[in-house]
Amino acid sequence: MDYMARAESALRHQWRAFLVGAALSLTRVVTGFVRVKYVALVLGTAGVGFLSQATQLQLLGISLGSLSISVGIINRMGALGPEKPRQEARLLATAFTAQLTVTLAMIAAALIWTRPLADAVFGKGTLIGSPISSGEVLAVVASIPLAVLASGYLEAVFFGASRYDLYVRSSLWATVMGFFATVTLIAVWRLPGAFWSIFTSSALLVTPFLIYVRRVRPYGHLFRIGFDLSEANALVRFGIVVLVSGSLLPLARLWVQRSVIGSLGVDANGILQVPFAVTAYYTPFLTNALWGSMHPTVSRVGSSPEGRRELTAAVRLTVTMATGAIVTILFLKDLLVPLAYSPAFAAAGSLLPAQLLGDYFYFVALPFTIYALGLSRLRVYLAANVGYSVTAAVISFLLLRSFGLVGVPIGYGISAACGALIAIGWLIWNHDEDVPMTLAFVVAGLVIVAAQSALAWRGSHPVWQGAICVVTDLAALAWLWRLRGSGTG
């Protein structure tokens, strides 16, 4: 009974963390839905294809420019605590100085090699005859230092000081302001305005972060130039691992999408962004609890029974929510795609069954990689992320030639399935008491998602698809409500 009570407590902990970030996730989904619809109508498939490459360039730049040391900042701030302000100041000065130096160097390199950069991202000669010039490409690069300051530095300070609430408030303001800026710039300057909106949104992202972070630490404590070798060594352990794993996925996706442009054209790349965007919009709902609850808890308690209870609780909660989200999206896909984009993107509906089935495997495996990071098992975390990115890119590239555009999401799904099998094998090997129940959740979710994906792929039996959607969603909501109300799970 004592073990069950502790397991139920871990589930409630995960559920509360999910609820804290739900308002932010919902705001991002709503504004993102409207923004995507507007961009699709105004810019069309080719415009979305160009813009997606610019977005991937920024994401890659953020991974490289931030040095991916935010996890190290969080862990070091937690270890030092507020009672060691001088040591913390040395830590923050080292992180700030390193990120500032690298991002300014990136801008200098982009100014010198603008044309080779554009050819590498969009393909040689692709921008000729388009409304995009070197100025728009440089605007995307110039957004990187601002985005790094917000998401690579100040966000880590919020988390390290246990002020997730202030991070949510800052992000809410940034999301709303960035939405209106994007719509305005695209309305005035069309595709060039979309590129400049990346820079503007980054500036609007960092502004509320700077306002709210004063409640955590004074500016003089946060923004100092300095470098401490011992703190750098502490950060670099995490930084190298997260940098390689964090930058590899956008780099691999850039390569795959550039292959799509070369083989099928920029319009096909625009179609491909629909399943990627769908995944990006609902993913935060499933990952808030992992980063806001499980990761800091596991970092504190280590590889103990409590830590493994946090892991299995995270798997069960994530699988339950992922199953409900996936079957709903698949049932409504033929309505959602034209509604969110335009009829020109209707072909993307055929990509969603493969994409979302692969998503399920990804969400099964994700808690295990975050658990490894919380335990500082950096080699395991690195191997998992590098293996996923490289395998997904290679298989997607090969299947693109044989099966066309649908080969890309199939490749990512196969890679995620391999990771999920390894993760479940590790879980079974450890023989914890609640493993059978956790496996039951995973298998039940897989059966439901696989059945719905098969029906959606064939485009048949809409009544059965609707029944699966309704029954699954009601069962998931009832379980979550029971968890919230009574603490049983």
C-alpha positions as CSV (number, residue, x, y, z in Angstrom):
1,M,0.0,0.0,0.0
2,D,2.8,2.4,0.8
3,Y,4.4,1.7,-2.6
4,M,1.1,2.3,-4.3
5,A,0.6,5.6,-2.4
6,R,4.0,6.8,-3.5
7,A,3.3,5.8,-7.1
8,E,0.0,7.7,-7.1
9,S,1.8,10.7,-5.6
10,A,4.2,10.7,-8.5
11,L,1.4,10.6,-11.0
12,R,-0.3,13.6,-9.2
13,H,3.0,15.4,-9.3
14,Q,3.2,14.9,-13.1
15,W,-0.4,15.9,-13.6
16,R,0.1,19.2,-11.7
17,A,3.2,20.0,-13.7
18,F,1.2,19.4,-16.9
19,L,-1.6,21.8,-15.7
20,V,0.8,24.6,-14.9
21,G,2.0,24.8,-18.5
22,A,-1.4,24.0,-20.1
23,A,-2.3,27.7,-20.5
24,L,0.9,28.4,-22.4
25,S,0.6,25.3,-24.6
26,L,-3.0,26.1,-25.4
27,T,-2.1,29.7,-26.3
28,R,0.7,28.5,-28.5
29,V,-1.7,26.0,-30.2
30,V,-4.4,28.6,-30.9
31,T,-2.1,31.4,-32.1
32,G,-0.1,28.8,-34.1
33,F,-3.2,27.5,-35.7
34,V,-4.3,30.9,-36.8
35,R,-0.8,31.9,-37.9
36,V,-0.4,28.7,-40.0
37,K,-3.8,29.3,-41.7
38,Y,-2.9,32.9,-42.5
39,V,0.6,32.0,-43.8
40,A,-0.8,29.1,-46.0
41,L,-3.5,31.4,-47.5
42,V,-1.1,34.3,-48.2
43,L,2.1,32.5,-49.1
44,G,0.9,29.2,-50.5
45,T,2.8,25.9,-50.6
46,A,6.0,27.4,-52.0
47,G,6.1,30.1,-49.4
48,V,5.6,27.7,-46.6
49,G,8.4,25.6,-48.1
50,F,10.8,28.6,-48.1
51,L,9.8,29.7,-44.6
52,S,10.2,26.2,-43.1
53,Q,13.9,26.2,-44.3
54,A,14.4,29.6,-42.6
55,T,12.9,28.2,-39.4
56,Q,15.1,25.2,-39.4
57,L,18.1,27.5,-40.0
58,Q,17.2,29.5,-36.9
59,L,16.7,26.3,-34.8
60,L,20.1,25.0,-35.8
61,G,21.6,28.4,-35.0
62,I,20.0,28.4,-31.6
63,S,21.3,24.9,-30.8
64,L,24.8,25.9,-31.8
65,G,24.8,29.4,-30.4
66,S,23.4,28.5,-27.0
67,L,26.1,25.8,-26.7
68,S,23.2,23.7,-25.3
69,I,24.4,24.5,-21.8
70,S,20.9,25.4,-20.4
71,V,20.6,22.0,-18.7
72,G,24.0,22.5,-17.1
73,I,22.9,25.9,-15.9
74,I,19.8,24.4,-14.3
75,N,21.6,21.6,-12.6
76,R,24.4,23.8,-11.4
77,M,22.1,26.5,-10.0
78,G,20.1,23.7,-8.2
79,A,23.3,22.3,-6.7
80,L,24.7,25.7,-5.6
81,G,21.5,27.1,-4.2
82,P,20.9,30.8,-3.4
83,E,23.2,30.6,-0.4
84,K,26.2,30.7,-2.7
85,P,25.7,33.9,-4.8
86,R,29.3,34.5,-5.7
87,Q,29.8,31.0,-7.1
88,E,26.4,31.3,-9.0
89,A,27.5,34.7,-10.4
90,R,30.7,33.1,-11.8
91,L,28.6,30.3,-13.3
92,L,26.2,32.7,-15.0
93,A,28.9,35.1,-16.2
94,T,30.7,32.1,-17.8
95,A,27.5,31.0,-19.6
96,F,26.5,34.4,-20.7
97,T,29.9,35.3,-22.0
98,A,30.3,32.0,-23.9
99,Q,26.9,32.3,-25.6
100,L,27.4,36.0,-26.5
101,T,30.8,35.3,-28.1
102,V,29.6,32.4,-30.2
103,T,26.4,34.1,-31.4
104,L,28.3,37.3,-32.5
105,A,30.8,35.1,-34.3
106,M,27.9,33.4,-36.1
107,I,26.6,36.8,-37.3
108,A,30.1,37.7,-38.5
109,A,30.5,34.5,-40.4
110,A,27.0,34.9,-42.0
111,L,28.0,38.4,-43.2
112,I,31.1,37.1,-44.8
113,W,29.6,33.9,-46.4
114,T,26.0,34.9,-47.0
115,R,25.6,33.3,-50.5
116,P,27.2,30.0,-49.5
117,L,24.9,29.9,-46.5
118,A,21.8,30.5,-48.6
119,D,22.9,27.8,-51.1
120,A,23.4,25.3,-48.3
121,V,20.0,25.9,-46.8
122,F,17.8,26.4,-49.8
123,G,19.8,24.7,-52.6
124,K,22.1,26.3,-55.1
125,G,20.2,28.8,-57.3
126,T,16.8,28.2,-55.5
127,L,16.5,31.8,-54.4
128,I,17.1,33.2,-57.9
129,G,13.8,34.7,-59.1
130,S,12.3,34.5,-55.6
131,P,11.5,37.6,-53.5
132,I,14.0,36.4,-50.9
133,S,17.4,38.3,-50.9
134,S,20.5,38.0,-48.8
135,G,19.0,40.6,-46.4
136,E,16.2,38.2,-45.4
137,V,18.7,35.4,-44.8
138,L,20.8,37.7,-42.6
139,A,17.6,38.7,-40.7
140,V,17.1,35.1,-39.7
141,V,20.7,34.8,-38.6
142,A,20.5,38.1,-36.6
143,S,17.5,36.6,-34.7
144,I,19.7,33.9,-33.2
145,P,21.5,35.9,-30.4
146,L,18.1,37.2,-29.2
147,A,16.5,33.8,-29.2
148,V,19.6,32.3,-27.5
149,L,19.4,35.0,-24.7
150,A,15.8,34.1,-24.0
151,S,15.6,30.3,-24.5
152,G,19.2,29.3,-24.0
153,Y,20.0,31.5,-21.0
154,L,17.1,33.3,-19.2
155,E,14.8,30.3,-19.5
156,A,17.5,28.2,-17.7
157,V,17.7,30.9,-15.0
158,F,13.9,30.6,-14.4
159,F,14.1,26.8,-14.2
160,G,17.2,26.8,-12.1
161,A,15.6,29.2,-9.6
162,S,12.4,27.0,-9.5
163,R,10.3,29.8,-11.1
164,Y,8.5,27.9,-13.8
165,D,5.5,30.2,-13.2
166,L,7.5,33.3,-14.3
167,Y,8.7,31.4,-17.4
168,V,5.1,30.6,-18.3
169,R,4.1,34.3,-17.9
170,S,7.0,35.5,-20.0
171,S,6.3,33.0,-22.7
172,L,2.6,33.8,-22.8
173,W,3.3,37.5,-23.5
174,A,6.0,36.6,-26.1
175,T,3.6,34.2,-27.9
176,V,0.8,36.7,-28.2
177,M,3.1,39.6,-29.3
178,G,5.0,37.5,-31.7
179,F,1.7,36.3,-33.3
180,F,0.5,39.8,-34.0
181,A,3.9,40.9,-35.3
182,T,4.1,37.9,-37.7
183,V,0.6,38.5,-39.1
184,T,1.3,42.3,-39.6
185,L,4.7,41.8,-41.3
186,I,3.4,39.1,-43.7
187,A,0.3,41.3,-44.6
188,V,2.6,44.2,-45.6
189,W,5.7,42.4,-47.1
190,R,4.5,38.9,-47.9
191,L,7.3,36.3,-48.0
192,P,10.1,38.7,-47.1
193,G,8.0,39.9,-44.2
194,A,7.7,36.3,-43.0
195,F,11.5,36.0,-42.9
196,W,11.7,39.3,-41.0
197,S,9.0,38.1,-38.6
198,I,11.5,35.5,-37.3
199,F,13.8,38.3,-36.2
200,T,10.9,40.4,-34.7
201,S,9.4,37.4,-32.9
202,S,12.8,36.7,-31.3
203,A,13.1,40.3,-30.1
204,L,9.6,40.1,-28.7
205,L,10.5,36.8,-27.0
206,V,13.4,38.2,-25.1
207,T,11.6,41.4,-23.9
208,P,9.2,39.8,-21.4
209,F,11.9,37.4,-20.3
210,L,14.1,40.4,-19.4
211,I,11.2,42.1,-17.5
212,Y,10.2,39.0,-15.4
213,V,13.8,37.8,-14.7
214,R,14.3,40.8,-12.4
215,R,12.1,39.0,-9.9
216,V,14.6,36.1,-9.9
217,R,18.0,37.7,-10.0
218,P,19.2,41.4,-10.4
219,Y,20.6,42.4,-13.8
220,G,24.0,43.0,-12.4
221,H,24.1,39.3,-11.3
222,L,22.9,38.0,-14.7
223,F,24.7,40.1,-17.3
224,R,28.4,40.1,-16.5
225,I,31.3,39.4,-18.7
226,G,33.6,36.9,-17.3
227,F,34.9,33.3,-17.7
228,D,35.7,30.8,-14.9
229,L,37.4,27.7,-16.2
230,S,36.0,25.4,-13.4
231,E,32.4,26.5,-14.1
232,A,33.1,26.1,-17.9
233,N,34.2,22.5,-17.3
234,A,31.0,21.9,-15.3
235,L,28.9,23.3,-18.0
236,V,30.7,21.7,-20.9
237,R,29.9,18.1,-19.9
238,F,26.2,18.8,-20.5
239,G,26.8,21.3,-23.2
240,I,28.7,19.0,-25.6
241,V,26.2,16.2,-25.2
242,V,23.1,18.4,-25.6
243,L,24.7,20.5,-28.3
244,V,25.4,17.5,-30.5
245,S,22.0,15.9,-29.9
246,G,20.1,19.2,-30.1
247,S,21.7,20.4,-33.3
248,L,21.7,17.1,-35.1
249,L,17.9,16.9,-35.5
250,P,17.5,20.3,-37.2
251,L,20.6,19.6,-39.2
252,A,19.3,16.2,-40.3
253,R,15.9,17.7,-41.1
254,L,17.5,20.5,-43.2
255,W,19.3,17.9,-45.2
256,V,16.2,15.8,-45.7
257,Q,14.1,18.8,-46.7
258,R,16.7,20.1,-49.0
259,S,16.6,16.6,-50.7
260,V,12.8,17.0,-50.9
261,I,13.2,20.3,-52.7
262,G,15.8,18.9,-55.1
263,S,13.7,15.8,-55.9
264,L,10.1,17.0,-55.7
265,G,10.2,20.8,-55.6
266,V,9.7,23.5,-53.0
267,D,5.9,23.0,-53.1
268,A,6.4,19.4,-51.9
269,N,8.5,20.7,-49.0
270,G,5.6,23.0,-48.1
271,I,3.3,20.0,-48.0
272,L,5.7,18.1,-45.8
273,Q,5.6,20.9,-43.2
274,V,2.0,20.1,-42.3
275,P,2.6,16.8,-40.4
276,F,5.8,18.3,-38.9
277,A,3.7,21.3,-37.7
278,V,0.9,19.2,-36.3
279,T,3.5,17.3,-34.2
280,A,5.1,20.5,-33.1
281,Y,1.8,22.0,-31.9
282,Y,0.6,19.2,-29.7
283,T,4.0,18.0,-28.4
284,P,4.3,20.7,-25.7
285,F,1.1,19.4,-24.0
286,L,2.9,16.1,-23.5
287,T,6.3,17.3,-22.6
288,N,5.6,20.0,-20.0
289,A,5.3,17.4,-17.2
290,L,8.5,15.7,-18.3
291,W,10.7,18.8,-18.1
292,G,8.8,20.6,-15.4
293,S,8.4,17.7,-13.0
294,M,10.2,14.5,-13.8
295,H,13.6,15.9,-14.9
296,P,14.2,18.0,-11.8
297,T,12.9,15.3,-9.5
298,V,15.2,12.6,-11.0
299,S,18.1,15.0,-10.9
300,R,17.5,15.3,-7.2
301,V,16.7,11.7,-6.1
302,G,18.9,9.9,-8.7
303,S,18.4,6.2,-9.7
304,S,16.3,5.4,-6.7
305,P,12.8,3.7,-6.4
306,E,11.4,7.3,-6.2
307,G,13.2,8.3,-9.4
308,R,11.9,5.2,-11.3
309,R,8.4,5.8,-10.0
310,E,8.6,9.3,-11.6
311,L,9.7,7.6,-14.8
312,T,6.9,5.1,-15.0
313,A,4.4,7.8,-13.9
314,A,5.6,10.0,-16.8
315,V,5.4,7.1,-19.3
316,R,1.8,6.3,-18.3
317,L,0.7,10.0,-18.3
318,T,2.4,10.7,-21.6
319,V,1.1,7.6,-23.3
320,T,-2.4,8.3,-22.2
321,M,-2.4,11.9,-23.5
322,A,-0.6,11.0,-26.7
323,T,-3.1,8.2,-27.5
324,G,-6.1,10.6,-27.1
325,A,-4.4,13.4,-29.1
326,I,-3.4,11.1,-32.0
327,V,-6.7,9.3,-32.5
328,T,-8.5,12.6,-32.4
329,I,-6.2,14.3,-35.0
330,L,-6.4,11.3,-37.3
331,F,-10.2,11.2,-37.1
332,L,-10.4,14.9,-38.0
333,K,-7.4,15.1,-40.4
334,D,-9.5,15.7,-43.6
335,L,-11.2,18.6,-41.8
336,L,-8.2,20.0,-39.9
337,V,-5.7,20.2,-42.8
338,P,-7.8,22.4,-45.1
339,L,-9.1,24.4,-42.1
340,A,-5.6,25.0,-40.7
341,Y,-3.9,25.6,-44.1
342,S,-5.9,25.7,-47.3
343,P,-7.2,23.2,-49.9
344,A,-3.9,23.4,-51.7
345,F,-2.4,21.5,-48.7
346,A,-5.0,18.7,-48.8
347,A,-2.4,16.1,-49.9
348,A,-0.7,16.4,-46.5
349,G,-3.6,14.5,-45.0
350,S,-2.2,11.3,-46.5
351,L,1.1,11.9,-44.6
352,L,-0.5,12.2,-41.1
353,P,-1.2,8.4,-40.4
354,A,2.5,7.6,-40.8
355,Q,3.6,10.7,-39.0
356,L,1.4,10.2,-35.9
357,L,2.0,6.5,-35.6
358,G,5.7,7.4,-35.5
359,D,4.9,10.1,-32.9
360,Y,3.5,7.5,-30.6
361,F,6.8,5.6,-30.5
362,Y,8.6,8.8,-30.0
363,F,6.5,9.7,-26.9
364,V,7.0,6.3,-25.5
365,A,10.8,6.7,-25.7
366,L,11.1,10.4,-24.7
367,P,10.6,10.0,-21.0
368,F,13.5,7.5,-20.9
369,T,15.9,9.9,-22.6
370,I,15.0,12.7,-20.2
371,Y,15.4,10.2,-17.3
372,A,18.9,9.4,-18.5
373,L,19.7,13.1,-18.7
374,G,18.4,13.7,-15.1
375,L,20.8,10.9,-13.9
376,S,23.7,12.5,-15.8
377,R,23.9,9.4,-18.0
378,L,25.2,11.7,-20.8
379,R,26.5,8.9,-23.0
380,V,23.1,7.2,-23.0
381,Y,21.3,10.5,-23.8
382,L,23.8,11.3,-26.6
383,A,23.5,7.8,-28.1
384,A,19.7,7.9,-28.0
385,N,19.4,11.3,-29.7
386,V,22.2,10.8,-32.2
387,G,20.9,7.4,-33.1
388,Y,17.4,8.7,-33.6
389,S,18.4,11.7,-35.7
390,V,20.9,9.8,-38.0
391,T,18.7,6.8,-38.4
392,A,15.6,8.9,-39.2
393,A,17.5,11.0,-41.7
394,V,19.1,8.1,-43.5
395,I,15.9,6.0,-43.7
396,S,13.8,9.0,-44.7
397,F,16.3,9.8,-47.5
398,L,16.2,6.3,-48.8
399,L,12.4,5.9,-48.6
400,L,11.9,9.3,-50.3
401,R,13.3,7.8,-53.5
402,S,11.2,4.7,-53.3
403,F,7.9,5.9,-51.8
404,G,7.9,9.6,-52.5
405,L,7.0,12.2,-49.8
406,V,5.4,9.8,-47.4
407,G,8.8,8.1,-47.0
408,V,10.0,11.0,-44.9
409,P,7.5,10.5,-42.0
410,I,7.8,6.7,-42.3
411,G,11.6,7.1,-41.8
412,Y,11.1,9.1,-38.7
413,G,8.6,6.6,-37.4
414,I,10.9,3.6,-37.9
415,S,13.7,5.4,-36.0
416,A,11.3,6.3,-33.1
417,A,10.0,2.7,-33.0
418,C,13.6,1.4,-32.6
419,G,14.1,3.8,-29.7
420,A,10.8,2.8,-28.0
421,L,11.7,-0.9,-28.2
422,I,15.1,-0.3,-26.5
423,A,13.4,1.8,-23.8
424,I,10.7,-0.8,-23.1
425,G,13.4,-3.5,-23.0
426,W,15.3,-1.5,-20.3
427,L,12.1,-1.1,-18.3
428,I,11.3,-4.8,-18.3
429,W,14.9,-5.6,-17.4
430,N,14.6,-3.5,-14.1
431,H,11.6,-5.5,-12.8
432,D,10.0,-2.7,-10.7
433,E,6.6,-3.3,-9.2
434,D,4.6,-1.0,-11.4
435,V,6.2,-2.2,-14.7
436,P,3.3,-4.5,-15.6
437,M,0.8,-1.7,-15.3
438,T,3.0,0.7,-17.3
439,L,3.4,-1.9,-20.1
440,A,-0.3,-2.4,-20.2
441,F,-0.7,1.4,-20.8
442,V,1.9,1.3,-23.6
443,V,0.5,-1.8,-25.3
444,A,-3.1,-0.6,-25.1
445,G,-2.1,2.8,-26.5
446,L,-0.2,1.2,-29.4
447,V,-3.1,-1.1,-30.3
448,I,-5.5,1.9,-30.4
449,V,-3.2,4.2,-32.3
450,A,-2.2,1.5,-34.8
451,A,-5.9,0.6,-35.5
452,Q,-6.8,4.3,-36.0
453,S,-3.7,4.9,-38.2
454,A,-4.6,1.9,-40.4
455,L,-8.2,3.1,-40.9
456,A,-7.1,6.7,-41.6
457,W,-4.4,5.5,-44.0
458,R,-7.1,3.6,-46.0
459,G,-9.6,6.4,-45.6
460,S,-12.2,3.8,-44.7
461,H,-14.8,3.2,-42.0
462,P,-15.3,6.7,-40.6
463,V,-17.8,5.4,-38.1
464,W,-15.3,3.1,-36.6
465,Q,-12.7,6.0,-36.6
466,G,-15.2,8.2,-34.8
467,A,-16.0,5.4,-32.3
468,I,-12.3,4.9,-31.5
469,C,-11.8,8.6,-31.1
470,V,-14.8,9.1,-28.7
471,V,-14.2,6.0,-26.6
472,T,-10.5,6.7,-26.2
473,D,-10.9,10.3,-25.4
474,L,-13.6,9.7,-22.8
475,A,-11.6,6.9,-21.2
476,A,-8.5,9.1,-21.0
477,L,-10.4,12.1,-19.6
478,A,-12.1,9.8,-17.0
479,W,-8.7,8.5,-15.9
480,L,-7.1,11.9,-15.7
481,W,-10.1,13.3,-13.8
482,R,-10.0,10.4,-11.3
483,L,-6.3,11.1,-10.9
484,R,-6.9,14.7,-10.2
485,G,-9.8,14.1,-7.8
486,S,-8.8,11.1,-5.8
487,G,-5.1,10.6,-6.6
488,T,-5.6,7.1,-7.8
489,G,-4.0,6.1,-11.1
